[in-house]
Amino acid sequence: MATVESGGVEISYEILNSDSPKVPVFFIAGLGGTRGMFFNQSPVFAAARPVVLHDHRGTGESAKPLGVYSVANMAADIVAIMDDASIAKAHMVGTSTGGAIIQILCLDNADRVQSAAICCSWPKSDAYFLRQFEMRKRVLAEMGAEALTLMTTPALNDPKFFTDHYDQMLENEKIMIAGAPPPDVVTERIDAIMAHDEIDRLGAIDVPVMVVCAKNDAVTPHYYSVDMAARIPGAELKLYEDGGHFFFMVHVDEFNAHIADFIARNE
């Protein structure tokens, strides 16, 4: 474990297989923000190269002050980690909010991005996206973190996967509720992603990009990914038939293989 100060906020991170000479890969989580989201990916990729994981500002073991949340600040946290760890360039893999972070990295720090996999993400918060997250804030304010967790888990997961793994879902929910950041921090993090809008800049991206999503994603519908891939020059588009927002937990081997192949082609 290590920490680095980024814009006055302490960010907690770790590097698996740090002695490998190969180009590192960052796995960047969604709104939940914690490094444990990639338990199906980190050990697999760490067998071949350094894997960098971190807790977003406001989550996990990173600091949780108020008034410091924007997707741009979260992207700056990645650069701070790279500088602290002497990483010149890295492959970036991000889901949801992680994909929004990567969009900004590709635009403002392209020289640090070897390749970018933008997964189950969005380029601009439209009416559908805003309604979802306004209601998340309302549920949090009026009913608390437990109610918010119980409401969002079915939306995040593929319906059949949710049902088939219901006991595990219940255990995961207990962990999420116990580790939930302060409500004011969660609210500010939601406000940050609602403000995300890079749609008019995507055409300026000049690094290898793969855009990935599931067709039944109810949180970031796949039309967001189709639009992004069309706007980013040379972007590849990969759509899974199902899997929901957390498709990378449903189609683990296939997802890992697609990411590994994309990285290998852009090493």
PAZAPA-4460 file (N, C-alpha, C; in steps of 0.05 Angstrom, whole numbers, plus 32768, in hexadecimal, padded with zeros to 4 digits):
% residues 267
    n_x    n_y    n_z   ca_x   ca_y   ca_z    c_x    c_y    c_z   seq   type   mol
   8011   7FE8   8000   8000   8000   8000   8012   8019   8000     1      M     A
   8008   802D   7FF3   8016   8047   7FF2   8001   805D   7FF1     2      A     A
   800A   8075   7FF7   7FF8   808C   7FF5   8007   80A2   7FE7     3      T     A
   7FF8   80B3   7FD9   8003   80CA   7FCB   7FEF   80E1   7FCF     4      V     A
   7FFA   80F9   7FD2   7FE9   8111   7FD4   7FE2   811B   7FB8     5      E     A
   7FC9   811E   7FB3   7FBF   8128   7F99   7FAC   813F   7F9F     6      S     A
   7FB5   8158   7F99   7FA4   816F   7F9D   7F9B   8171   7FBA     7      G     A
   7FAD   816A   7FCC   7FA7   816C   7FE9   7F98   8155   7FF5     8      G     A
   7F93   8140   7FE5   7F84   8128   7FEE   7F96   8110   7FED     9      V     A
   7F97   8101   8003   7FA7   80E9   8004   7F99   80D2   7FF5    10      E     A
   7FA7   80C7   7FE1   7F9C   80B1   7FD1   7FAB   8098   7FD8    11      I     A
   7F9C   8083   7FDE   7FA8   8069   7FE5   7FA9   8057   7FCC    12      S     A
   7FC1   804B   7FC7   7FC3   803A   7FB0   7FD7   8023   7FB5    13      Y     A
   7FD7   8010   7FA3   7FEA   7FFA   7FA5   7FF1   7FF1   7F89    14      E     A
   8008   7FE4   7F87   8011   7FDA   7F6D   8018   7FBC   7F71    15      I     A
   800A   7FAB   7F62   8010   7F8F   7F62   8025   7F89   7F4D    16      L     A
   8038   7F77   7F53   804D   7F6F   7F41   805D   7F88   7F38    17      N     A
   8064   7F98   7F4A   8071   7FB2   7F44   808C   7FAF   7F37    18      S     A
   8099   7F98   7F39   80B4   7F94   7F2E   80B4   7F8C   7F11    19      D     A
   809C   7F87   7F06   809B   7F80   7EE9   80A3   7F98   7ED8    20      S     A
   80B2   7F93   7EC3   80BA   7FA9   7EB1   80A5   7FB1   7E9D    21      P     A
   808F   7FA2   7E9C   807B   7FA8   7E87   806A   7FC0   7E8E    22      K     A
   805C   7FCB   7E7A   804C   7FE3   7E7F   8036   7FDC   7E93    23      V     A
   8032   7FEC   7EA8   801E   7FE6   7EBC   8002   7FEA   7EB0    24      P     A
   7FEE   7FDE   7EBE   7FD2   7FE3   7EB8   7FC4   7FED   7ED1    25      V     A
   7FB5   8003   7ECE   7FA4   800D   7EE3   7F88   8001   7EE0    26      F     A
   7F7C   7FF7   7EF5   7F60   7FF1   7EF6   7F52   8005   7F07    27      F     A
   7F40   8015   7EFB   7F34   802C   7F09   7F16   8027   7F0D    28      I     A
   7F0E   8027   7F26   7EF3   801F   7F2D   7EDE   8034   7F26    29      A     A
   7EC5   802C   7F28   7EAE   803E   7F24   7EA8   804F   7F3D    30      G     A
   7E8F   8057   7F40   7E88   806A   7F55   7E8E   805F   7F71    31      L     A
   7E8C   8045   7F75   7E93   803A   7F8F   7EB0   8040   7F96    32      G     A
   7EC1   8040   7F82   7EDC   804C   7F85   7EF2   803B   7F91    33      G     A
   7EEC   8023   7F9B   7F00   8014   7FA9   7F0E   7FFF   7F98    34      T     A
   7F27   7FFA   7F9E   7F38   7FE9   7F8E   7F2F   7FCC   7F8D    35      R     A
   7F20   7FC3   7FA1   7F17   7FA7   7FA2   7F04   7F9F   7F8C    36      G     A
   7EF9   7FB2   7F7D   7EE6   7FAD   7F68   7EF2   7F9A   7F53    37      M     A
   7F0D   7F9A   7F50   7F1A   7F8B   7F3A   7F27   7F71   7F44    38      F     A
   7F1A   7F63   7F57   7F25   7F4B   7F62   7F27   7F35   7F4D    39      F     A
   7F17   7F37   7F38   7F18   7F23   7F22   7F2D   7F2A   7F0D    40      N     A
   7F38   7F42   7F0E   7F4B   7F4B   7EFA   7F67   7F4E   7F05    41      Q     A
   7F6A   7F5A   7F1D   7F84   7F62   7F26   7F98   7F4A   7F29    42      S     A
   7F91   7F33   7F34   7FA5   7F1E   7F36   7FAC   7F12   7F1A    43      P     A
   7F99   7F12   7F08   7F9E   7F07   7EEE   7FB2   7F18   7EDF    44      V     A
   7FAD   7F32   7EDE   7FBF   7F44   7ECF   7FDA   7F48   7EDE    45      F     A
   7FD9   7F46   7EF9   7FF2   7F49   7F08   8006   7F32   7F03    46      A     A
   7FFC   7F1C   7EF8   800F   7F06   7EF1   8022   7F0E   7EDB    47      A     A
   801A   7F23   7ECB   802A   7F2A   7EB4   8036   7F46   7EB5    48      A     A
   802B   7F58   7EC6   8034   7F74   7EC5   802C   7F81   7EDF    49      R     A
   8036   7F99   7EE5   802C   7FA8   7EFC   800F   7FAF   7EF9    50      P     A
   8000   7FAC   7F0F   7FE4   7FB4   7F10   7FE2   7FCA   7F26    51      V     A
   7FD7   7FE0   7F1E   7FD4   7FF7   7F31   7FB6   7FF9   7F39    52      V     A
   7FB1   7FF9   7F53   7F96   7FFB   7F5D   7F96   8012   7F72    53      L     A
   7F80   8020   7F73   7F7E   8036   7F87   7F61   8039   7F90    54      H     A
   7F5E   8046   7FA7   7F43   804F   7FB0   7F40   806C   7FA8    55      D     A
   7F2A   8071   7F9A   7F24   808D   7F93   7F24   809F   7FAB    56      H     A
   7F29   80B9   7FA7   7F25   80CC   7FBC   7F08   80CA   7FC6    57      R     A
   7F06   80C9   7FE1   7EEB   80C6   7FEC   7EE2   80A9   7FF1    58      G     A
   7EF3   8096   7FEB   7EEB   807A   7FEE   7F02   806A   7FFB    59      T     A
   7EFB   8052   8005   7F0F   803F   800F   7F22   804B   8022    60      G     A
   7F3C   8048   801D   7F51   8051   802F   7F5C   806D   8027    61      E     A
   7F51   8079   8012   7F59   8094   800B   7F4A   80A8   801C    62      S     A
   7F54   80C0   801D   7F48   80D5   802E   7F2C   80DD   8023    63      A     A
   7F1B   80E7   8035   7EFF   80EC   802F   7EF7   8109   8037    64      K     A
   7F06   811D   802E   7EFD   8138   8034   7EE5   8140   8023    65      P     A
   7ED9   8157   8029   7EC4   8162   8019   7ECF   8177   8006    66      L     A
   7EC1   817C   7FF1   7EC7   8192   7FDE   7EDE   818D   7FCB    67      G     A
   7EE4   8173   7FC5   7EFC   816D   7FB4   7EF5   815A   7F9D    68      V     A
   7EDB   8158   7F96   7ED3   8143   7F84   7ECB   814D   7F69    69      Y     A
   7EDA   8143   7F55   7ED3   8146   7F39   7EE1   812F   7F2A    70      S     A
   7ED7   8129   7F13   7EE4   8113   7F03   7F00   811C   7EFB    71      V     A
   7F04   8136   7EF6   7F1E   8140   7EEF   7F32   813C   7F06    72      A     A
   7F29   8141   7F1F   7F3A   813C   7F36   7F40   811F   7F3A    73      N     A
   7F2D   810E   7F33   7F32   80F1   7F35   7F46   80E8   7F20    74      M     A
   7F46   80F5   7F08   7F5A   80EF   7EF4   7F75   80F9   7EFD    75      A     A
   7F76   8110   7F0A   7F8F   811A   7F15   7F9B   8107   7F29    76      A     A
   7F8A   80F9   7F38   7F94   80E6   7F4B   7FA4   80CF   7F3E    77      D     A
   7F9B   80C7   7F26   7FAA   80B2   7F17   7FC5   80BC   7F10    78      I     A
   7FC7   80D5   7F06   7FE0   80E1   7EFE   7FF2   80E3   7F17    79      V     A
   7FE7   80EA   7F2D   7FF7   80EC   7F46   8003   80D1   7F4E    80      A     A
   7FF3   80BC   7F4B   7FFD   80A1   7F51   8014   809A   7F3E    81      I     A
   8010   80A0   7F24   8024   809A   7F10   803E   80A9   7F17    82      M     A
   803C   80C2   7F1E   8054   80D1   7F24   8061   80C6   7F3D    83      D     A
   8052   80BF   7F51   805D   80B5   7F6A   806B   809A   7F66    84      D     A
   8060   808A   7F54   806B   806F   7F4F   807E   806E   7F37    85      A     A
   8084   8085   7F2C   8096   8087   7F15   808C   8076   7EFD    86      S     A
   8072   8079   7EF8   8066   806B   7EE1   8063   807F   7ECA    87      I     A
   8071   807B   7EB4   8070   808E   7E9E   8055   808B   7E8F    88      A     A
   804E   8072   7E88   8035   806D   7E79   8029   8054   7E84    89      K     A
   800F   8051   7E80   8001   8039   7E89   7FE9   8034   7E78    90      A     A
   7FE1   801B   7E77   7FC7   8013   7E6C   7FB2   801A   7E81    91      H     A
   7F9C   8025   7E78   7F86   802D   7E8A   7F6D   801D   7E85    92      M     A
   7F62   8010   7E99   7F49   8002   7E97   7F37   800D   7EAD    93      V     A
   7F20   8018   7EA5   7F0F   8024   7EB8   7EF2   801E   7EB3    94      G     A
   7EE3   8018   7EC8   7EC6   8012   7EC6   7EB6   802A   7ED1    95      T     A
   7EA1   8031   7EC2   7E8E   8046   7ECA   7E9C   8060   7ED0    96      S     A
   7E9D   8069   7EEA   7EAB   8082   7EF0   7EC9   807F   7EE9    97      T     A
   7ED4   8067   7EEB   7EEF   8063   7EE2   7EF3   8068   7EC5    98      G     A
   7EDF   8062   7EB5   7EE0   8068   7E98   7EDE   8086   7E93    99      G     A
   7ECF   8094   7EA3   7ECD   80B1   7EA1   7EE9   80BE   7EA8   100      A     A
   7EF5   80B3   7EBC   7F10   80BC   7EC3   7F24   80B8   7EAC   101      I     A
   7F22   80A1   7E9F   7F34   809B   7E89   7F2F   80AD   7E72   102      I     A
   7F16   80B5   7E6D   7F11   80C8   7E57   7F22   80E1   7E5B   103      Q     A
   7F22   80EB   7E74   7F31   8104   7E7A   7F4F   80FF   7E77   104      I     A
   7F58   80E8   7E81   7F75   80E2   7E7E   7F7D   80E1   7E60   105      L     A
   7F6C   80D5   7E50   7F73   80D3   7E33   7F74   80EF   7E26   106      C     A
   7F64   8101   7E30   7F63   811C   7E25   7F79   812F   7E30   107      L     A
   7F7D   812D   7E4A   7F8F   8141   7E57   7FAA   8136   7E5F   108      D     A
   7FAD   811C   7E5E   7FC7   810F   7E65   7FCC   80F8   7E52   109      N     A
   7FC8   80FD   7E39   7FCB   80E7   7E25   7FE7   80DB   7E25   110      A     A
   7FFB   80EA   7E2C   8016   80E0   7E2C   801B   80CB   7E42   111      D     A
   8008   80C9   7E55   800A   80B5   7E6A   7FFA   809C   7E65   112      R     A
   7FEB   809B   7E4F   7FD8   8086   7E4A   7FE2   8074   7E33   113      V     A
   7FE9   805B   7E39   7FF1   8048   7E24   7FD9   803E   7E15   114      Q     A
   7FC4   8037   7E23   7FAB   802F   7E16   7F95   8034   7E2B   115      S     A
   7F7C   8035   7E21   7F65   803B   7E32   7F4E   8029   7E2D   116      A     A
   7F45   801B   7E41   7F2C   800B   7E3F   7F17   8019   7E50   117      A     A
   7F03   8025   7E42   7EEE   8034   7E4F   7ED6   8022   7E51   118      I     A
   7ECF   8019   7E69   7EBB   8004   7E6C   7EA2   800E   7E7B   119      C     A
   7E8B   8007   7E71   7E71   800E   7E7C   7E71   802B   7E87   120      C     A
   7E78   803D   7E75   7E7B   8059   7E7D   7E68   806B   7E6D   121      S     A
   7E6C   8085   7E6F   7E5A   8098   7E61   7E6A   80B1   7E5B   122      W     A
   7E63   80BF   7E45   7E72   80D7   7E3D   7E66   80F1   7E48   123      P     A
   7E4C   80F0   7E4E   7E3E   8108   7E58   7E25   80FF   7E66   124      K     A
   7E1F   810C   7E7C   7E08   8105   7E8D   7DEE   810F   7E80   125      S     A
   7DDF   80FC   7E75   7DC6   8104   7E68   7DAE   8101   7E7C   126      D     A
   7D96   8105   7E72   7D7F   8105   7E84   7D7C   80EA   7E93   127      A     A
   7D81   80D4   7E85   7D7F   80BA   7E92   7D93   80B7   7EA8   128      Y     A
   7DAC   80BE   7EA3   7DC1   80BC   7EB7   7DBB   80CE   7ECE   129      F     A
   7DB3   80E7   7EC9   7DAE   80FA   7EDF   7D97   80F1   7EF1   130      L     A
   7D82   80E7   7EE5   7D6C   80DD   7EF6   7D75   80C7   7F09   131      R     A
   7D84   80B4   7EFF   7D8E   809F   7F10   7D9C   80AA   7F28   132      Q     A
   7DAF   80BC   7F23   7DC0   80C4   7F39   7DB4   80DA   7F4B   133      F     A
   7DA1   80E9   7F41   7D91   80FA   7F52   7D82   80E9   7F66   134      E     A
   7D77   80D3   7F5D   7D68   80C1   7F6F   7D7B   80B3   7F82   135      M     A
   7D93   80AC   7F7A   7DA6   80A1   7F8C   7DAC   80B4   7FA3   136      R     A
   7DB0   80CD   7F9C   7DB5   80E1   7FB1   7D9C   80E4   7FC4   137      K     A
   7D85   80E3   7FB8   7D6C   80E6   7FC9   7D69   80CF   7FDC   138      R     A
   7D6D   80B7   7FD1   7D6B   809F   7FE3   7D80   80A0   7FF9   139      V     A
   7D98   80A8   7FF2   7DAD   80AA   8007   7DA5   80BE   801C   140      L     A
   7D9B   80D6   8014   7D94   80EB   8027   7D7C   80E3   8038   141      A     A
   7D69   80D6   802D   7D50   80D0   803B   7D4F   80B5   8049   142      E     A
   7D5F   80A2   803F   7D5D   8087   8049   7D78   807B   8052   143      M     A
   7D8E   8087   8049   7DA8   807E   8053   7DB7   806B   8040   144      G     A
   7DD0   8064   8048   7DE2   8054   8037   7DD8   8038   8032   145      A     A
   7DCA   802C   8046   7DC0   8011   8042   7DAB   8010   802C   146      E     A
   7D98   8023   802D   7D84   8023   8019   7D8F   8029   7FFD   147      A     A
   7DA3   803B   7FFC   7DB0   8041   7FE2   7DBD   8028   7FD7   148      L     A
   7DCB   8019   7FE8   7DD8   8001   7FDF   7DC4   7FEC   7FD5   149      T     A
   7DAF   7FE8   7FE4   7D9B   7FD4   7FDC   7D8D   7FDC   7FC3   150      L     A
   7D8A   7FF5   7FBE   7D7D   7FFF   7FA5   7D8F   7FFB   7F8D   151      M     A
   7DA9   8001   7F90   7DBB   8002   7F79   7DC6   7FE7   7F71   152      T     A
   7DC8   7FD4   7F84   7DD4   7FBA   7F7D   7DC5   7FAC   7F66   153      T     A
   7DAB   7FAB   7F66   7D9D   7F9E   7F4F   7DA2   7FAC   7F35   154      P     A
   7DA4   7FC7   7F36   7DA8   7FD6   7F1E   7DC4   7FD2   7F12   155      A     A
   7DD7   7FCE   7F23   7DF3   7FCB   7F1B   7DF9   7FAF   7F0F   156      L     A
   7DEA   7F9B   7F18   7DF0   7F7F   7F11   7DDD   7F75   7EFC   157      N     A
   7DE6   7F62   7EEC   7DD6   7F54   7EDA   7DC0   7F45   7EEA   158      D     A
   7DA6   7F47   7EE1   7D90   7F3B   7EF1   7D94   7F1D   7EF7   159      P     A
   7D9C   7F0D   7EE3   7D9F   7EF1   7EE9   7DB7   7EEC   7EFB   160      K     A
   7DCD   7EFA   7EF6   7DE5   7EF7   7F07   7DDE   7EFF   7F24   161      F     A
   7DCE   7F15   7F27   7DC6   7F1D   7F42   7DB7   7F07   7F50   162      F     A
   7DA4   7EFA   7F42   7D94   7EE5   7F4E   7DA4   7ECC   7F53   163      T     A
   7DB5   7EC5   7F40   7DC5   7EAC   7F43   7DDA   7EAF   7F59   164      D     A
   7DE2   7EC7   7F5F   7DF7   7ECC   7F74   7DEC   7EDD   7F8B   165      H     A
   7DD3   7ED8   7F91   7DC6   7EEA   7FA5   7DD3   7EEA   7FC0   166      Y     A
   7DDB   7ED3   7FCA   7DE9   7ED2   7FE4   7E02   7EE3   7FE4   167      D     A
   7E11   7EE1   7FCE   7E29   7EF2   7FCC   7E22   7F0F   7FCA   168      Q     A
   7E0D   7F15   7FBC   7E04   7F31   7FBB   7DFE   7F3C   7FD7   169      M     A
   7DF1   7F2C   7FE7   7DEB   7F35   8002   7E04   7F3A   8012   170      L     A
   7E18   7F29   800F   7E31   7F2D   801D   7E40   7F46   8012   171      E     A
   7E3F   7F4A   7FF8   7E4C   7F62   7FED   7E3E   7F7B   7FF7   172      N     A
   7E24   7F7A   7FF9   7E15   7F92   8003   7E1D   7F99   8020   173      E     A
   7E21   7F84   8030   7E29   7F89   804C   7E44   7F97   804D   174      K     A
   7E56   7F8E   803C   7E71   7F9B   803B   7E6F   7FB7   8031   175      I     A
   7E5F   7FBC   801D   7E5C   7FD7   8012   7E4F   7FEA   8026   176      M     A
   7E3B   7FE1   8034   7E2E   7FF1   8048   7E41   7FF8   805F   177      I     A
   7E50   7FE4   8068   7E63   7FE8   807E   7E79   7FFB   8077   178      A     A
   7E81   7FFB   805D   7E97   800C   8055   7E8F   8025   8046   179      G     A
   7E76   802C   8047   7E6C   8043   8038   7E79   805D   8042   180      A     A
   7E82   806E   8030   7E8D   8088   8038   7E77   8099   8045   181      P     A
   7E7E   80AF   8052   7E6A   80C1   805E   7E57   80CB   8048   182      P     A
   7E3D   80CE   804F   7E29   80D5   803B   7E30   80EE   802B   183      P     A
   7E3B   8103   8038   7E42   811B   802A   7E57   8116   8015   184      D     A
   7E6A   8104   801A   7E7E   80FD   8006   7E72   80EF   7FEF   185      V     A
   7E60   80DC   7FF4   7E52   80CD   7FDF   7E43   80E1   7FCD   186      V     A
   7E35   80F3   7FDA   7E25   8107   7FCB   7E37   8118   7FB9   187      T     A
   7E4E   8120   7FC3   7E60   8131   7FB3   7E6C   8120   7F9C   188      E     A
   7E71   8107   7FA1   7E7C   80F6   7F8C   7E66   80F1   7F76   189      R     A
   7E4D   80EF   7F7E   7E38   80EC   7F6A   7E35   8106   7F5A   190      I     A
   7E37   811D   7F68   7E36   8136   7F59   7E4C   8138   7F45   191      D     A
   7E63   812E   7F4C   7E7B   812F   7F3A   7E75   811F   7F20   192      A     A
   7E6A   8108   7F23   7E66   80F8   7F0B   7E4E   8103   7EFB   193      I     A
   7E3B   810F   7F08   7E25   811B   7EF9   7E2E   8132   7EE8   194      M     A
   7E43   813F   7EF1   7E4E   8156   7EE2   7E60   814E   7ECB   195      A     A
   7E67   8134   7EC9   7E79   812B   7EB4   7E6E   8131   7E99   196      H     A
   7E7E   813D   7E88   7E76   8143   7E6C   7E8F   8148   7E5B   197      D     A
   7E98   8133   7E4E   7EAF   8135   7E3C   7EA7   812F   7E1F   198      E     A
   7E8D   812E   7E19   7E83   8124   7E00   7E8F   8134   7DE8   199      I     A
   7E92   814E   7DEB   7E9B   815F   7DD5   7EB9   815E   7DD1   200      D     A
   7EC8   8151   7DE4   7EE5   814F   7DE2   7EEE   8134   7DD9   201      R     A
   7EDC   8120   7DD7   7EE5   8105   7DD2   7EF3   8102   7DB7   202      L     A
   7EEC   8112   7DA4   7EF8   8110   7D8A   7F16   8117   7D8A   203      G     A
   7F1F   8123   7DA0   7F3C   812B   7DA2   7F4D   8115   7DAE   204      A     A
   7F41   80FF   7DB7   7F50   80E9   7DC3   7F61   80DC   7DAD   205      I     A
   7F7B   80D8   7DB4   7F8E   80CD   7DA1   7F9F   80B7   7DAD   206      D     A
   7F92   80A6   7DBC   7F9F   808E   7DC7   7F8E   8076   7DC1   207      V     A
   7F99   805E   7DC1   7F88   8046   7DBB   7F72   8043   7DD1   208      P     A
   7F59   8041   7DC8   7F42   803F   7DDA   7F31   8027   7DD2   209      V     A
   7F28   8018   7DE6   7F13   8004   7DE3   7EFC   800C   7DF6   210      M     A
   7EE4   800D   7DEB   7ECC   8013   7DFA   7EBC   7FFA   7DFE   211      V     A
   7EB4   7FF4   7E17   7EA8   7FDA   7E1D   7E8F   7FDE   7E2E   212      V     A
   7E7A   7FCF   7E29   7E62   7FD1   7E39   7E51   7FB8   7E34   213      C     A
   7E3D   7FB4   7E45   7E29   7F9F   7E42   7E10   7FAB   7E37   214      A     A
   7E02   7F9D   7E26   7DEA   7FA8   7E19   7DD3   7FAC   7E2D   215      K     A
   7DD4   7F9D   7E44   7DBE   7FA1   7E58   7DC7   7FB1   7E70   216      N     A
   7DDC   7FC1   7E6D   7DE5   7FD3   7E82   7DCF   7FE8   7E88   217      D     A
   7DC4   7FE8   7EA0   7DAE   7FFA   7EA7   7DB9   8014   7EB3   218      A     A
   7DD2   8015   7EBA   7DDE   802D   7EC7   7DEA   803F   7EB2   219      V     A
   7DFB   8034   7EA1   7E07   8043   7E8B   7E00   8034   7E71   220      T     A
   7DE8   8039   7E67   7DDE   8029   7E50   7DF2   8029   7E39   221      P     A
   7DF1   8014   7E29   7E06   8010   7E15   7E06   8025   7DFF   222      H     A
   7DF0   8034   7DFD   7DF1   8049   7DE9   7E06   805E   7DF0   223      Y     A
   7E0D   8061   7E09   7E23   8073   7E11   7E3D   8069   7E04   224      Y     A
   7E42   804F   7E06   7E5B   8044   7DFC   7E5C   8045   7DDD   225      S     A
   7E45   8040   7DD0   7E44   8042   7DB3   7E4B   805E   7DAB   226      V     A
   7E40   8072   7DB8   7E45   808E   7DB2   7E62   8095   7DB6   227      D     A
   7E6D   808C   7DCD   7E8A   8092   7DD2   7E9C   8086   7DBD   228      M     A
   7E97   806D   7DB6   7EA8   805F   7DA3   7EA7   806D   7D88   229      A     A
   7E8F   8078   7D81   7E8C   8086   7D67   7E9B   80A0   7D67   230      A     A
   7E9E   80AD   7D7E   7EAA   80C7   7D80   7EC8   80C6   7D84   231      R     A
   7ED3   80B0   7D8F   7EF0   80AE   7D94   7EFD   80A2   7D7B   232      I     A
   7F10   80B0   7D6F   7F1D   80A6   7D57   7F2A   808B   7D5B   233      P     A
   7F22   8078   7D4A   7F2F   805D   7D4B   7F26   804C   7D61   234      G     A
   7F13   8054   7D71   7F0B   8044   7D89   7EFE   8029   7D80   235      A     A
   7F05   8014   7D8F   7EF8   7FFA   7D8C   7EDF   7FFA   7D9F   236      E     A
   7ECB   7FEB   7D96   7EB3   7FE8   7DA6   7EAD   7FCB   7DAB   237      L     A
   7EAA   7FC3   7DC4   7EA3   7FA8   7DCC   7E8A   7FA8   7DDD   238      K     A
   7E75   7F9B   7DD3   7E5C   7F9A   7DE2   7E56   7F7D   7DEA   239      L     A
   7E51   7F79   7E04   7E48   7F5F   7E0E   7E2A   7F5D   7E0D   240      Y     A
   7E1F   7F46   7E08   7E02   7F43   7E06   7DF4   7F47   7E21   241      E     A
   7E02   7F40   7E37   7DF6   7F44   7E51   7E0C   7F48   7E65   242      D     A
   7E05   7F48   7E7E   7E19   7F4C   7E94   7E13   7F64   7EA5   243      G     A
   7E02   7F77   7E9B   7DFB   7F8E   7EAB   7E13   7FA1   7EAD   244      G     A
   7E10   7FB4   7EC0   7E26   7FC8   7EC4   7E3F   7FBA   7ECD   245      H     A
   7E3D   7FA5   7EDD   7E54   7F97   7EE7   7E5A   7F7E   7ED5   246      F     A
   7E58   7F82   7EBB   7E5C   7F6C   7EA8   7E77   7F5F   7EAC   247      F     A
   7E8B   7F6E   7EB5   7EA6   7F64   7EB8   7EA8   7F50   7ECF   248      F     A
   7E93   7F4F   7EE0   7E92   7F3B   7EF5   7E83   7F22   7EEB   249      M     A
   7E73   7F25   7ED6   7E63   7F0F   7ECC   7E74   7EFF   7EB7   250      V     A
   7E80   7F0E   7EA4   7E90   7F02   7E8F   7EAD   7F06   7E94   251      H     A
   7EB6   7EFB   7EAA   7ED1   7F00   7EB4   7EE7   7EF8   7EA0   252      V     A
   7EE6   7EDF   7E98   7EFC   7ED5   7E87   7EFB   7EE3   7E6C   253      D     A
   7EE4   7EE8   7E61   7EE2   7EF5   7E47   7EEB   7F12   7E49   254      E     A
   7EE3   7F20   7E5E   7EEB   7F3B   7E62   7F0A   7F3D   7E65   255      F     A
   7F15   7F2C   7E76   7F32   7F2C   7E7B   7F41   7F27   7E61   256      N     A
   7F36   7F14   7E50   7F43   7F0E   7E37   7F42   7F26   7E24   257      A     A
   7F2B   7F33   7E23   7F29   7F4B   7E11   7F3C   7F61   7E1A   258      H     A
   7F3E   7F66   7E34   7F50   7F7B   7E3D   7F6D   7F73   7E39   259      I     A
   7F74   7F5A   7E3E   7F90   7F51   7E3A   7F97   7F53   7E1C   260      A     A
   7F85   7F4C   7E0A   7F8B   7F4E   7DEE   7F8F   7F6B   7DE6   261      D     A
   7F7D   7F7C   7DEF   7F7F   7F99   7DE9   7F9A   7FA5   7DF2   262      F     A
   7FA1   7F9E   7E0B   7FBB   7FA7   7E16   7FD2   7F9C   7E05   263      I     A
   7FD1   7F83   7DFE   7FE7   7F77   7DEF   7FEA   7F84   7DD3   264      A     A
   7FD4   7F8C   7DC7   7FD5   7F99   7DAD   7FDE   7FB6   7DAE   265      R     A
   7FDF   7FC1   7DC7   7FE6   7FDD   7DCA   7FFD   7FE0   7DDE   266      N     A
   800E   7FCC   7DE0   8024   7FCD   7DF2   803A   7FE0   7DE9   267      E     A
***
